[in-house]
């Protein structure tokens, strides 16, 4: 018989606070850059119109840094009152290969994706960044905001979403958060959350760019985390052509990130210009080179994030008595 620790969304929130998650991502991307991670390409299974199954295996540092995430992404689910992303992360003991933990994938994905943008903001955004724009109003948008606020003294947040009601609800939620700045507002035009702002996070399911005109704003830093297929694009090609572009993992974004694929196809970018986040963390590559640089961090999400964040969550949960143990 095998005992497995199960961690719910609530357990993960308690075991993996944002600042700890950001440091876990620093470890994860440094390890990836140093060649200490096994990272096969994500497997995609099309299950119907607007639905896909994703399988992300890998091996990374940490006592439970071996395993896989299995999730479904169903575009119609938010309209049904269900999560866009659902699934689980199975972690194995690195020494024995035995199943060790089963984690709620939706919450782990939210935390580690936000934490990675927090890390990217920490190493790429100007130190005096004080204004944050958020394009999108889903659960991913919330952890994006929380992570940026953890690494910069943000004084103002502006929110835009295609659905004004969702933007209003999201802004109301932010105003109640202990980590959020006092000034949170909703705008009807996405450009109002960009022009004059220091950091912008895009967390949408857009198939056409929602972030336009940003190539004319010196010093801007962008975290773009919404698109993860060749058919999705959140940011315009002109921005990528004007920016220093940092990515989570070059092979993944060249295969899956619609805006990167488009920019390379039209000659606005070359693959050699893509800088990996782990190389910036390890200081073997430069991110921002001047206060006027525009920097873009483009992420499609990779297994090392889940493995390292999940391993830390399991360690902390065991120490704090969190979660439920089941026997198989």
C-alpha positions in Angstrom: 0.0 0.0 0.0 1.1 3.6 -0.7 0.3 6.6 1.3 -0.3 9.8 -0.6 -0.6 13.3 0.8 -3.4 15.2 -1.0 -3.4 19.0 -0.9 -6.5 21.0 -1.7 -6.6 24.5 -3.1 -7.0 25.8 0.5 -4.0 23.6 1.7 -1.8 25.0 -1.1 -2.8 28.6 -0.3 -1.6 28.0 3.3 1.5 26.0 2.4 2.7 28.3 -0.5 2.5 32.0 0.3 3.5 34.2 -2.5 6.9 35.3 -1.4 7.9 31.7 -0.8 6.5 30.8 -4.2 8.6 33.5 -5.9 11.8 32.2 -4.3 10.8 28.7 -5.4 10.5 30.0 -8.9 14.0 31.6 -8.6 15.3 28.2 -7.7 13.3 26.5 -10.5 14.5 28.7 -13.3 18.1 28.8 -12.1 18.1 25.0 -12.2 16.6 25.0 -15.7 19.3 27.3 -16.9 22.0 25.2 -15.2 20.9 22.1 -17.0 19.6 20.4 -13.9 16.0 19.8 -15.2 14.5 17.1 -17.5 11.7 18.8 -19.4 10.0 17.0 -22.2 7.6 18.9 -24.4 4.1 19.2 -23.1 1.7 16.6 -24.7 -1.6 18.0 -26.1 -4.7 15.9 -26.7 -7.6 17.7 -28.4 -10.8 16.5 -26.8 -13.4 18.5 -28.6 -14.3 22.1 -29.7 -12.6 24.5 -27.2 -11.2 21.7 -25.1 -7.7 20.3 -24.7 -5.9 17.9 -22.3 -2.4 18.8 -21.4 0.2 16.4 -19.8 3.4 18.0 -18.5 6.0 15.6 -17.1 9.5 16.4 -15.8 12.2 16.0 -13.2 13.6 18.9 -11.1 15.5 19.5 -7.9 13.6 18.8 -4.7 12.7 15.7 -2.7 9.4 15.4 -4.7 10.6 17.1 -7.9 9.6 14.2 -10.1 6.1 13.8 -11.6 3.6 15.3 -14.0 0.7 17.7 -14.2 -2.5 16.6 -16.1 -5.0 19.3 -16.8 -7.9 20.1 -19.0 -8.6 23.5 -20.5 -12.2 24.0 -21.5 -13.1 27.4 -23.0 -16.8 27.0 -22.2 -16.3 26.3 -18.5 -16.3 29.8 -17.1 -19.7 30.3 -18.7 -20.8 27.2 -16.8 -19.5 28.5 -13.5 -16.6 26.0 -13.7 -12.8 26.7 -13.7 -11.1 27.2 -17.1 -8.3 24.9 -16.0 -8.9 21.7 -14.0 -6.7 18.8 -13.1 -4.1 17.4 -10.7 -0.3 17.3 -10.1 1.2 13.9 -9.1 4.6 14.1 -7.4 6.9 11.2 -6.7 9.6 10.6 -4.2 12.9 11.3 -6.1 14.7 8.5 -4.3 12.1 5.7 -4.5 9.9 6.7 -7.3 6.9 6.1 -5.1 3.8 8.4 -5.4 4.1 10.9 -2.7 1.5 13.7 -3.2 -1.5 14.7 -5.3 -2.1 18.4 -5.6 -4.9 20.6 -6.9 -3.6 21.7 -10.3 -5.8 24.8 -10.7 -4.5 26.5 -7.5 -0.9 25.4 -7.9 -1.0 26.8 -11.5 -2.4 30.1 -10.3 0.3 30.4 -7.6 3.3 29.4 -9.6 2.3 31.4 -12.7 1.8 34.5 -10.5 5.1 33.8 -8.7 7.0 33.5 -12.0 5.7 36.9 -13.1 6.8 38.2 -9.7 10.3 36.8 -10.3 10.3 38.3 -13.8 9.2 41.7 -12.5 11.8 41.5 -9.8 14.7 41.0 -12.3 13.4 43.0 -15.2 11.2 45.9 -14.1 12.5 49.3 -13.1 13.2 49.5 -9.3 11.0 52.6 -9.1 7.9 50.9 -10.7 4.8 52.1 -8.8 1.9 51.7 -11.3 0.4 48.3 -12.3 -2.0 47.6 -15.1 -3.9 44.3 -15.3 -5.5 43.1 -18.5 -7.9 40.2 -17.5 -10.0 39.6 -14.5 -9.8 35.9 -13.8 -8.1 33.9 -11.1 -4.7 34.1 -12.8 -5.0 37.9 -12.9 -5.3 38.0 -9.1 -2.0 36.1 -8.5 -0.3 38.3 -11.1 -1.3 41.4 -9.1 -0.3 39.8 -5.8 3.1 38.7 -7.1 4.0 42.1 -8.6 2.9 43.8 -5.4 5.2 41.5 -3.5 8.4 42.7 -5.3 7.6 46.4 -6.0 5.9 49.1 -4.0 2.9 49.4 -6.2 0.7 52.5 -5.4 -1.9 52.2 -8.1 -3.6 49.3 -10.0 -5.9 49.7 -13.0 -7.9 46.7 -14.3 -9.4 46.1 -17.7 -11.5 43.2 -18.9 -13.7 42.6 -21.9 -16.6 42.1 -19.4 -17.0 45.2 -17.3 -18.9 43.3 -14.6 -16.0 40.9 -14.1 -13.6 43.8 -14.0 -15.6 45.5 -11.3 -15.8 42.3 -9.2 -12.1 41.7 -9.6 -11.3 45.3 -8.6 -13.6 45.0 -5.5 -11.7 41.8 -4.5 -8.4 43.5 -4.9 -9.5 46.4 -2.7 -10.1 43.9 0.1 -6.7 42.3 -0.2 -4.2 43.1 2.6 -1.3 43.3 0.1 -3.1 45.5 -2.5 -2.5 49.3 -2.8 -5.4 51.6 -1.8 -5.9 52.9 -5.3 -7.6 50.3 -7.5 -9.7 51.4 -10.5 -11.4 49.9 -13.6 -10.9 51.2 -17.1 -13.0 50.6 -20.3 -10.0 50.9 -22.7 -7.0 48.6 -22.2 -4.6 51.4 -23.3 -5.7 53.3 -20.1 -4.0 50.5 -18.1 -0.8 50.8 -20.1 0.1 54.3 -21.0 1.8 56.0 -18.1 2.2 52.7 -16.2 5.3 50.8 -15.2 4.2 47.2 -15.2 1.4 45.5 -17.2 0.3 41.9 -16.8 -1.9 40.2 -19.4 -3.8 37.2 -18.3 -6.5 36.7 -20.9 -7.6 34.0 -23.4 -7.4 36.5 -26.3 -6.9 35.3 -29.8 -6.1 38.8 -31.0 -3.8 41.3 -29.2 -5.4 43.2 -26.3 -2.1 45.0 -25.5 -1.4 47.5 -28.3 0.5 50.7 -28.5 2.8 49.7 -25.7 5.9 49.8 -27.9 5.8 53.6 -27.6 6.2 53.6 -23.8 9.9 53.6 -22.6 10.7 51.7 -19.4 7.6 49.5 -19.5 7.7 45.9 -18.3 5.1 43.4 -19.4 4.3 40.0 -18.1 2.3 38.1 -20.7 1.0 34.8 -19.4 -2.4 34.2 -21.0 -1.6 32.7 -24.4 -0.3 29.1 -24.6 -1.2 28.0 -28.2 -0.2 29.1 -31.7 -3.7 30.5 -32.2 -3.6 32.8 -29.2 -2.1 36.3 -29.1 -2.3 38.9 -26.3 0.4 41.4 -27.4 1.1 43.0 -30.7 4.2 42.2 -32.8 5.4 45.9 -32.7 5.9 45.5 -28.9 8.0 42.4 -29.3 10.0 44.1 -32.0 10.8 47.1 -29.7 11.4 45.1 -26.5 14.0 42.9 -24.9 12.0 39.6 -24.8 12.6 37.2 -22.0 10.8 33.8 -22.0 10.3 31.0 -19.6 11.7 28.3 -22.0 12.8 29.0 -25.6 11.7 25.6 -27.1 8.2 25.9 -25.5 7.4 29.5 -26.6 8.6 28.9 -30.1 6.2 26.0 -30.4 3.2 27.3 -28.3 3.2 31.1 -27.9 1.2 32.6 -30.8 2.7 36.1 -30.5 6.3 34.8 -30.5 5.6 32.6 -33.5 4.0 35.5 -35.4 6.9 37.9 -34.5 9.5 35.4 -35.8 7.5 34.6 -38.9 7.4 38.3 -39.9 11.0 39.0 -39.0 10.3 41.2 -36.0 12.2 38.8 -33.8 14.8 36.0 -34.2 15.1 32.9 -32.0 18.5 34.1 -30.9 17.0 37.3 -29.5 14.9 35.3 -27.0 16.5 35.4 -23.5 15.6 32.7 -21.0 14.5 33.9 -17.6 16.8 31.4 -15.8 19.8 32.9 -17.6 18.8 36.3 -16.3 18.4 34.9 -12.8 21.9 33.3 -13.0 23.3 36.5 -14.5 24.6 34.8 -17.6 22.4 37.0 -19.7 21.2 40.6 -19.3 17.6 41.5 -19.0 17.0 45.2 -18.7 20.0 47.2 -19.8 18.7 50.8 -19.2 15.8 52.6 -17.5 14.2 53.2 -21.0 14.3 49.6 -22.1 10.9 48.0 -22.8 11.0 44.4 -21.4 8.5 41.6 -22.1 8.4 38.4 -20.2 6.4 35.8 -22.2 5.4 32.5 -20.4 3.5 29.5 -21.6 4.0 27.5 -18.4 6.4 24.6 -18.0 6.6 21.6 -15.7 9.6 22.7 -13.7 7.3 25.4 -12.1 4.8 22.8 -10.9 7.5 20.4 -9.7 9.5 22.9 -7.7 6.5 24.8 -6.3 4.7 21.5 -5.6 7.7 20.0 -3.9 8.1 23.0 -1.6 4.3 22.9 -0.8 4.5 19.2 0.2 7.5 19.9 2.5 5.8 22.8 4.2 2.5 21.0 4.4 4.1 18.0 6.1 5.8 20.3 8.6 2.6 22.2 9.3 0.2 19.3 9.4 -1.7 20.4 6.3 -3.5 18.1 3.8 -5.1 14.7 4.0 -3.3 11.4 3.6 -5.0 8.6 1.6 -3.9 5.0 1.1 -3.9 3.4 -2.3 
